[in-house]
Amino acid sequence: MTDSSRLTVGDNAPEFSLPDDTGNLVSLSDFAGRRVLVYFYPRANTPGCTTEACDFRDSLAQLNEQEVTVLGISPDAPAKLATFRADHGLTFPLLSDADKSVMTAWGAFGEKKNYGKVVQGVIRSTFLVEADGTIGFAKYNVKATGHVARILRDLG
């Protein structure tokens, strides 16, 4: 993946409609006029992804105070997302991007290093979509641990 395929501040956020953990379609346009934090993660119920999701859950009140809605997106099937939500008491929408088309459009799927090897996969990434639909920040290759605290500092 080249840096030119990545979103940057001021870009229009690519629209999407994806099924949530109950099978209902959720679109970015459903949140028009609101700030949305869209985060992409590789796989539900794995250590890093669980840490990150639980950090978002535990920080949701602070994010809501900043008038930010959280959406988590992974390639997992809706049924697996429902289990993930139930297992960890997650209280924000989890969306399924099974064909990885949304991840690709957002620059969150492509080449990455995994244990020193270059592989194709989900690039753990987080984006702030401003109320006008533009990218407020784009963070690629984030570390799961401490990520939400860094976002809260950036928003504050």
Phi, psi and omega in degrees: 000137177263157178297336181293340179271001180269150176282148177228168181306132178096341176295153171285134178290129178297131179292151174209157169224117184227151176287141175270189185291351176255359180093356177283141178283134176237130180245149175301323181296343175299338184252019181307136180085001179237156176276134183231131173261113180255121178237140181251133180223152187292313187200132178297149175061031169251159188305307183294318181292325177292316177303312182296313181298317180293325175296318176298315179303312184289341182253007186300321180298317178295320178294319178295326175300329178274007182059046180241129174262140181254135172231127176256135181231131175217170177279004182293150175292152179308321180297320178292324178294322178297319177295316179301313180300312182294317182299329188238009177060039182285136189241023176228160184296137173246127185244147182257119176246068188302322182269001176064018181291323178290316177303318180296316180297330181267000181076019184256015174220133179159206181289137175208164176264132177229110183053042175086351179258144175277124181225164172269133179183183178286129177263112182302116189216153178221139182228140169259120174261120181287167182302334179273004177088006178261161180283123177272325169203155178227119181240119181251154177055044182281155174272136183297314183286125178083358184297314183295322177298321178294322178296315179300321176297317181296323181286328185289000000 
